């Protein structure tokens, strides 16, 4: 028996008293397995609460395999050992075949969204509160952290700079070996910024330090700024953040940015009945689980971004059509994303069949070049190069 199988068999969620009035037309298996972030994460807690609901309402036992990193969370989905992953933004990187997925063992994955959560927190560049920064353009000439080996954090910082019309050439890049070390560097006045989640411990520590903290405003009315930001990192979206380190809250929100977390994804080939049943439960049983774990309110229908960067599962689209929550514009966007996945898969198959370099770095560079060329030929933004 594999370690994965033992882990899945060994983790059974607790149950709560049964609730009435379940969603109709739900067809779920007796046992449902998924991967998620570690046991102390918000994503894991949320999936536990959903598991309690499925157990009590539908008799489905949910087993969660916690993964310590993106690869460990997504490998079981890739191999078909689990049908679902409560992932982070790495699900987007996987669908694009970039960063850690620009590897001969990965490539672009046929990932489809079931649902996502947008909660009260945000994601962005935290800035020391003693240097007079109010918006991204004020970062010109300031010390900006760059984390070795962390493409996602650096890309997020680059996107925020782009909002202000800046690049890395317009700031003083300060390199750090890790995320936590960068925030230590802000407190000790070695740098001025760090990319993070607005409620994470490091920005809380910065807020309590003598330097204080500020979250630069990203005006949603600044269409040109947002266009520049999303050209670098299209998964960001405007968000009024009511949970953030520092002097921020419901009465004084940070007008900033976020992207979904967790992102509940499946493969395109995942059973239609499972996908449709899950989205039905998330939407129609919302009142039963919305207060069961921090962040669950983010799964409401109103919080779903219907034109994001990963296509929905076909059965999810079918459900939204049935309830009248689907437009021609959404369908056109969905079609473009599905076509993008098709182009990426065909390009990957062609590239890997062309006797590419065996060296890891050379393989990745060759793939990224082929990928960009194919997307540009189709009139699509490669985003990653």
Secondary structure, DSSP 8 states (H G I E B T S, - for coil): --HHHHHHHH---------S---SS----SEEEEEES-TTSHHHHHHHHHHHHHHHHH--EEEEEE-SSHHHHHHHHHHTS-SEEEE-THHHHHHHT-GGG-STT-----EEEEEE---SB-EEEEEETTS---BGGGGTTSEEEEETT-HHHHHHHHHHHHHTT--GGGSEEEEESSHHHHHHHHHTTS-SEEEEETTSHHHHHHHHSTT-EEE-B--TT-HHHHHHHHHH-TT-EEEEE-B-TTT-SSSS-EEEEE--SSEEEEETTS-HHHHHHHHHHHHHTHHHHTTSSTTGGGGSGGG--TT-SS-B-HHHHHHHHHTT---HHHHHHHHHHHHHHHHHHHHHHHHHTT---SSHHHHHHHHHHHHHHHHHHTT------
